[in-house]
């Protein structure tokens, strides 16, 4: 197995960033990015270089939230264009098929497109908003504020803490 050259390694690094083969090939300087991406991603040494250089998958809450929003509210128009044949084959790489879960061509020759479940995506968005994912320090802040004795309650009237205790962050103007 030969080692990837400089241009191929550049492709690998761009591919790791957003997992878009065509864009990675274009950024690496290939003349025909769509064909180059397909050709490069088939090679075992390229896949190995991508695996070796890719960071461990992370669950960044902002990325997860953005993905669920796109699933819940994204357009299916490009999938319909594909279904009805109104897209020339050379324009397939421009289609936004993020909401598509599966594309099949059964024996009868028709095209079958399955979409991700929008209601499930909305449920996950609701769960995300119910948990305090917007600020991971909020639960710690609340625990600390509850551990401070409140005047007149825990201390029998001694004012150890002159400020009111609240479950929310203080509002700054």
C-alpha positions in Angstrom: 0.0 0.0 0.0 1.6 3.2 -1.1 1.6 6.3 1.1 -0.7 9.3 0.1 1.1 12.2 -1.6 0.8 15.8 -0.4 -2.3 16.6 -2.4 -4.0 13.4 -1.3 -3.2 14.2 2.3 -4.6 17.7 1.8 -7.8 16.0 0.6 -7.9 13.8 3.7 -7.6 16.8 6.0 -10.3 18.7 4.2 -12.5 15.6 4.2 -12.1 15.2 8.0 -13.4 18.7 8.6 -16.8 18.3 7.1 -17.1 14.8 5.5 -17.9 16.3 2.1 -15.8 14.5 -0.5 -16.5 16.9 -3.4 -15.7 20.0 -1.3 -12.6 18.4 0.1 -11.4 17.5 -3.5 -12.1 21.0 -4.7 -10.3 22.6 -1.8 -7.3 20.3 -2.4 -7.1 21.5 -6.0 -8.5 18.6 -8.0 -9.8 19.6 -11.5 -12.9 17.4 -11.3 -13.8 17.3 -7.6 -16.7 14.9 -7.8 -14.9 12.2 -9.7 -11.7 12.7 -7.7 -13.6 12.3 -4.4 -15.1 9.0 -5.5 -11.8 7.7 -6.8 -9.9 8.8 -3.6 -12.4 7.5 -1.1 -12.3 4.0 -2.7 -8.5 3.7 -2.1 -7.6 1.9 1.2 -4.6 4.1 1.9 -6.8 7.2 1.7 -9.4 5.7 4.1 -6.6 4.7 6.4 -5.1 8.2 6.4 -8.5 9.7 7.1 -9.1 7.3 10.0 -5.6 7.9 11.5 -5.9 11.7 11.3 -9.6 12.1 12.3 -10.2 13.1 15.9 -12.3 10.8 18.0 -16.0 11.5 17.3 -17.3 14.2 19.7 -20.8 15.0 20.7 -20.7 18.7 20.4 -24.2 19.9 21.5 -24.3 22.7 19.0 -23.7 20.4 16.1 -26.2 17.9 17.3 -28.8 20.7 17.8 -28.1 22.0 14.3 -28.5 18.5 12.8 -31.9 18.0 14.5 -33.0 21.5 13.4 -32.1 20.6 9.8 -33.9 17.3 10.0 -37.0 18.9 11.6 -37.3 22.0 9.4 -35.2 21.3 6.3 -36.5 21.2 2.8 -37.3 18.0 0.8 -37.5 19.9 -2.5 -34.2 18.5 -3.8 -35.3 15.0 -3.1 -38.5 15.6 -5.0 -36.4 17.0 -7.9 -34.4 13.8 -7.9 -37.6 11.6 -7.7 -39.2 13.3 -10.7 -36.1 13.3 -12.8 -35.8 17.1 -13.1 -32.1 17.1 -12.1 -29.4 16.3 -14.7 -26.8 13.7 -13.5 -24.0 16.2 -13.4 -25.9 18.3 -10.8 -26.4 15.5 -8.3 -23.6 16.7 -6.1 -25.4 20.1 -5.6 -28.5 18.5 -4.1 -29.2 18.9 -0.4 -30.3 15.4 0.6 -29.7 15.7 4.4 -33.2 14.7 5.2 -33.1 11.6 3.1 -32.6 8.3 5.0 -32.6 5.9 2.1 -32.9 5.8 -1.7 -33.8 2.6 -3.5 -34.7 1.5 -7.0 -36.9 -1.6 -6.7 -37.1 -4.1 -9.5 -40.0 -2.3 -11.2 -37.6 0.6 -12.0 -39.3 3.3 -9.9 -37.3 5.4 -7.4 -38.1 5.1 -3.7 -37.0 7.8 -1.3 -37.4 7.5 2.5 -37.0 10.5 4.7 -35.9 10.8 8.3 -38.8 11.2 10.8 -39.4 14.9 11.4 -41.5 14.2 14.5 -38.7 12.3 16.1 -36.3 15.2 15.3 -38.8 17.6 16.9 -39.1 15.4 20.0 -35.3 15.4 20.3 -35.2 19.1 19.9 -37.8 19.4 22.7 -35.7 17.1 24.9 -32.6 19.2 24.2 -34.4 22.4 25.2 -35.8 20.8 28.4 -32.3 19.9 29.6 -30.0 22.8 30.3 -27.8 22.2 27.3 -27.4 25.9 26.5 -25.2 26.5 29.5 -23.5 23.5 31.1 -22.5 25.6 34.2 -26.1 26.3 35.2 -26.7 23.2 37.3 -23.5 23.9 39.2 -24.5 27.5 39.7 -27.9 26.4 41.1 -26.3 23.9 43.4 -23.9 26.4 44.8 -26.6 29.0 45.3 -28.8 26.5 47.2 -25.9 25.6 49.5 -25.6 29.2 50.8 -27.8 29.8 53.9 -30.6 32.2 53.2 -31.2 35.1 55.6 -34.0 34.4 58.1 -34.4 30.7 57.1 -31.4 28.6 57.9 -29.7 31.0 60.3 -32.5 32.1 62.6 -32.4 35.6 61.3 -28.6 36.2 60.9 -27.9 37.7 57.5 -24.9 35.7 56.3 -25.9 36.3 52.7 -27.5 39.7 52.0 -28.4 38.8 48.5 -31.6 37.0 47.5 -31.1 33.4 46.3 -32.5 32.7 42.8 -32.6 29.7 40.5 -31.7 31.9 37.5 -28.5 33.8 36.7 -28.5 37.4 37.8 -29.7 39.6 34.9 -27.1 42.0 33.6 -28.0 45.1 31.7 
